[in-house]
Amino acid sequence: MDRLEAWRLFVRVAEAGAFSRAAASLGLTQPQASRAIAALEAQTGARLFLRTTRRVTLTEAGERALTRARALLEEAEALDQDLRGADSEPIGLLRIGASVAHARAELTPHARDFLTLYPRMRLDFATSDARIDLIAEGVDLAFRLGDLDDSALTARRLGNYQRMLVAAPSIIERFGPFETPNNVEAAPCIQFTSIASMRTWTLARGAEQRTINIDGPVRASTGRVVRDLALQGLGIALTPCFLVRRDIEAGTLVEILPKWRGPQVPLHALWASGRALPRKARVFLDFIAPRLTAA
């Protein structure tokens, strides 16, 4: 491993607090990462990490080195871009963070087209329905639904997804027709347990708003499972449009009360605060943004 890549690994280990996660984000094994950091410490004559069985932490020398190493990597990236030119082909691994449902519906369907345009790129989709630590996991670019609460990240608002009411045809046959929000309140509904107001839905038609109480036989903590339960005819779902667009086109789910909408779901692109977005990430963001169905 050359010296620059060793410093890149050092930064990843410092941010992740573990060799295993940092190694995985760079396509290395944990033993390879440990040997590379040991070699770096031997070359510099400074101990950079305190190692325990559960975590690694920076020494005082490591803290000083981290700021300089980040600046070094950013300068190297800027130099590469300047020498290659703005129109050169991006190369390397891009680690993308997203929820499982959003990645499957909105990102991975476009992966083939992206890699056809940029064959020297590699994509690593780090999908999780939990809000992972993007810096610790070595994520270059992330797509996050909902409100933001992490000030350590730079955010770019990409738009909003509409929330719509959908149900299987069997629900409409049994409990329809649905002409007002009161009709929805009288039918079984699927509660989304990841929001505080899971027992109520606020619907809007223009400036008019209605809050209804909901109940039903099933609930779920992820949007993908809510959609799967709706497909089984177990209740009405209030869900972002990207989750059910193809189901509506296929007729397996039907939109009800189309003039009434739930609160919009914001979509942001995120990356580490204080750093320039790497060109490979910027190229992917510019490619994918027009293809997203967020309004």
C-alpha positions, 0 to 999 in steps of 0.5 A, a space after each residue: 500500500 502506498 503512503 497516500 492510501 495508508 493515510 486514507 486508511 488511517 482517516 477511515 479507521 479514525 472516523 469508524 473507530 474500528 479496523 473492520 469497518 474501515 477496511 471493508 469500506 476500502 475493500 481490504 481485510 482487517 489483517 491487511 488494514 492492521 498491518 498497513 497502520 502498523 507500517 505507517 506508525 513505524 514509518 512516522 515513528 509515532 503511535 497513532 491509535 490506542 487499541 482495545 478489544 472493542 475499539 480503537 481511539 486516537 492518541 494525541 499524535 493521532 489527533 494532530 495527524 488526522 487534521 493534516 491527513 484530511 487536508 492531504 487527501 483533499 489536496 490530492 483529490 483536487 490535484 487529480 481533478 485539476 490534472 485530469 480536467 473537468 471532463 475526465 472519466 471518474 474512477 474508483 469505488 463509490 459507497 452510497 448510503 440509503 434505506 433498503 426500500 429507497 435504494 431498491 425503488 429509486 437508485 439500483 434500477 439506474 445502476 446499469 445505466 450509470 456504469 455503462 456511462 462510467 465503466 471505471 466506477 464501482 458502486 457499493 450500496 450500503 443499505 440500512 433502514 437504521 440511521 447509520 453513522 455515515 462517516 464511521 461507515 465510510 459512506 461517500 454519499 447518502 440519500 436520506 428521507 425525512 427531517 435531518 438532525 445531523 449537523 456533522 453532514 452537508 445536505 442538499 435538498 433534492 425534493 419531496 415525495 408525496 404520501 398517498 393513500 393506497 389499498 388492494 382492490 379487495 379492501 376497496 370492494 369490502 369497505 369502499 367506496 372511499 369518498 371522504 377521509 371518514 371512510 378511511 377512518 372506518 376501514 382497517 389501516 396499516 400503522 407505520 411505527 417509525 413515526 410518533 403519530 402512528 395512530 393518526 394520519 393528517 391529510 390535506 386537500 389544498 388548504 383543507 386539513 383533516 386528522 383522522 384516527 386509524 387502527 388495524 390488525 397489522 403494523 410495521 416499522 419499515 415502509 417496505 413491509 407496510 407496502 407488502 402488507 397492503 398488497 396482501 389486502 390487510 389494510 390501507 397504507 399511507 406511503 411515499 409514492 416511490 414505494 408503490 408506483 409500480 404496484 399502482 401501474 400493475 393494478 395490485 394497489 389502487 390509490 384512494 382519495 387522490 385529492 387528499 395527501 399526507 405530509 410530504 417526505 423530504 429527500 436530501 443528499 448528504 456527505 461529510 461536512 467541511 469536505 468537498 464532495 468527491 468528483 465520483 460522488 458529484 457525478 453520481 449525484 448529477 446523474 441520479 437527481 433528475 431520475 428520482 421521482 421526488 417532486 
